[in-house]
Each structure stands twice: as structure tokens, then as C-alpha cells.
Amino acid sequence: MSDLTACGPQIWDLKTDQCVGALVESHVGMVFCVASDATKIVSTSHDATMAIQDCELLLPPS
């Protein structure tokens, strides 16, 4: 996971070093904690919000 872009957290394939998707924008503060399993990604942010996102709904890489 990476939160270094304006479009929000991105998901990277560590074997190919390629971005494979991005989370739907859901935080206005810096993301500081992420957990996932095969179906969901949970993130929390400095803005005191928590987001639960379905892995099937990831945005394509920009």
C-alpha cells in the first residue's frame, strides 16, 4: 500500500513493482493503518475515520 499520491492509497504488486489498483477515496487525512484479507481492506486515518472497502471494487491504476 502507498499513500504518496493525491488520488489516495494505492495497491502495488511487490513482484512486478507495478500499481495494480487504488482504493476509493475515503479519507481526507493521512492514512496510518491498513489491514486486509482476501475480500476486504480496512484503513484508518488521521482524520479519525475508518473505511472498509471490498477488494472487488478497487479502482484501476491511474
C-alpha positions in Angstrom: 0.0 0.0 0.0 1.1 3.5 -0.7 -0.4 6.8 0.3 2.0 9.1 -1.5 -0.3 10.3 -4.2 -3.2 12.7 -4.3 -5.6 10.0 -5.5 -5.4 8.1 -2.3 -3.9 4.8 -1.2 -2.6 2.5 -4.0 -2.0 -1.2 -4.1 1.3 -2.5 -5.5 2.4 -5.8 -6.7 5.8 -6.3 -5.0 7.0 -8.8 -7.5 6.5 -6.5 -10.5 6.7 -3.2 -8.8 3.6 -2.1 -10.6 0.5 -0.4 -9.2 -2.5 -2.8 -9.6 -5.3 -0.6 -8.1 -6.3 2.2 -5.9 -8.8 2.5 -3.1 -11.8 4.6 -3.4 -11.0 8.0 -1.8 -12.5 7.8 1.7 -10.1 9.8 3.9 -9.2 13.5 4.0 -6.3 12.9 6.4 -3.1 10.8 6.0 -3.8 7.0 6.1 -1.8 5.5 9.0 -3.1 1.9 9.4 -4.2 -0.7 6.8 -5.3 -4.3 7.2 -6.7 -6.7 4.7 -7.8 -10.2 3.9 -8.8 -11.8 0.6 -12.0 -9.8 0.4 -11.8 -6.6 2.4 -9.4 -3.7 3.0 -9.7 -1.7 6.2 -8.0 1.6 6.6 -7.9 4.3 9.4 -6.8 7.9 9.0 -5.5 10.9 10.9 -9.0 12.4 10.2 -10.4 9.9 12.7 -12.3 7.9 10.1 -12.2 4.2 9.3 -13.0 2.8 5.8 -13.9 -0.8 4.9 -13.6 -1.5 1.1 -14.4 -4.5 -1.0 -11.3 -5.7 -2.9 -13.5 -6.3 -6.0 -14.4 -2.6 -6.1 -10.8 -1.3 -6.4 -10.2 1.5 -8.9 -8.0 0.7 -11.9 -4.5 2.3 -11.6 -4.3 5.8 -12.9 
